Amino acid sequence: MKEIILNKATEMFLTLGFKSVTMDDIATELGISKKTIYQHFENKTELVEASTMHLFEKISGGIDGIRAEEKNSIEEIFSIRNFMMKQLHNESSSPFYQLQKFFPKIFSCLRAKQFEKMHMCMKENLQKGVDNGIYRSDINIEFISRIYFTGLTGIKDSDVFPPSIFDMHDMTRQYLEYHLRGIVTEKGLDILKIFTKT
């Protein structure tokens, strides 16, 4: 039952927001009593924390699976992006804005874990791309990895990129192309063009 509650809560938090969804909403959606939820989670904060860590572990596992397929660096990065968008239901910025505003400690912990994971994955992706002649040999891998994370998290700022103007799905694709065009070789550009055809 705990896993069922966690899965449903995560789905609802992502769709409607971490602040917006109440314990009553989750109970109603599952057709159980609120008391049943409290048998597994002491309060909403504990459920939010469990939900964000559950989502992080699920996404991390999926990313590891994609990386194990040993695609070229550009195909790998697009596959990871597509996988993440699917897991996050094409994620609007709203749920994570609510997480940051109303559950700042949980948000900070999640962001630290995201950075650690993404930084390691991106550094390996960049090195592999350089080794295979897809990325330029003169790039600063440490810098590019960090600027990629900064940009990817930055486009989720709804004050700068309001959802009324920017679609998150399209914006992540544009950001990826913007990022890659700055580091690819001619060989890499030929591969990139395959993934950016619309």
C-alpha angles and dihedrals in degrees: 000000000000091000091048091052091047094050094047093045091050092050092049094045091053093047101040106017137264094263097040097056115079130198087249090056092053093046092049092048091052095041092236135115122267086238089066090058091050090054087067103028122037095211143342094274090058090049092049091050093048090046095052093047091046090053092046093052092047092051093043090053091050092049091050089052092053092047090052089060088071097222119168113278096259095047089046094054093048091047091052091048092050091047092050094048089052092049092047093047090244085305121231115211092246101086093051092044087056091047091052094046102042103025103032097160092052090045092051092049091048092047091051090051091046091051093048092050097042094043092054093044094046094048090054091045091051094047091049090049092051091047091051095047093246096111125044115268093225098062120120100237096194092051096043091050092053095043089051091056092045092052095044092052091039095061088061090068101111092197091062097032106031114200089229088069105024129052110213094217093053093040094056090050091050092047091051092052091046090051096046097045088062095057109028127106122221088271090051092048091057089055093044091054090060090058097043099051109121 
